[in-house]
Amino acid sequence: MKFNRLENLIGKEKLKMLKSKKVLVFGLGGVGSFASEALVRSGIENLVVVDYDRIDITNINRQLIALETNIDTPKIEAFKDRALKINSKLKINALNFRVDSDNINDIITSDFDFVLDCIDDVFAKIDIAKECLKLDIPIILSMGFANKFHPEKIKITKLKDTSICPLAKVIRKKFRENNLSLEVPVVYSIETPATVIDPKILGSTAFCPSTAGLFMTSYVINKFLESE
């Protein structure tokens, strides 16, 4: 049985519970691709993923779905194909469009058990958070992991307690402007971003965004297990 090792940790009833949960992931990049696959490998069988982008050759160093053989493939197609090969029982809805204030309430509905925000569009992050807080859906947000070398400096905390991360600073400001709670959980790094050779291009490693994605899934799965 594919989930035998997990069932040995949590038991049949909790595994059954995980299979019943409905989870939504925004973004299939360096953070989101690892978070999404970890959800599938953790027994989640009802998953919605949202991404408008196509795989680029520059994604290969950090995105789980990026290969030399699938350049220019929509990310949602690559992920859906991979996820169904992991678990053919997976019910997956892969949405290929960009999130904005006009479509957000069509995506986030009250039947979701958890939402993972793994995108870097500030305005979309605020729209996602607003809708989740309005509907009282648990959410975890990813902050910035470009120009970082140390996965051991990644942690999960409340947005109000973040520091150093430039993206977290912007998100805190936007949350205050929109009267949103800074109590939401986020994954972020206390590492000061490195200076890159070409300032027009963000630098990235294979191990920092992926670690952040796995931290997010760990948080979600443990919250599900703790609620039982």
PyMOL commands that set and color helices and strands:
alter all, ss='L'
color gray80, all
select helices_A, chain A and resi 4-10+12-20+32-41+57-59+68-70+75-86+104-107+122-135+151-153+159-161+166-177+208-226
alter helices_A, ss='H'
color red, helices_A
select strands_A, chain A and resi 22-26+46-50+91-95+114-117+139-142+154-158+185-189
alter strands_A, ss='S'
color yellow, strands_A
deselect
rebuild
show_as cartoon
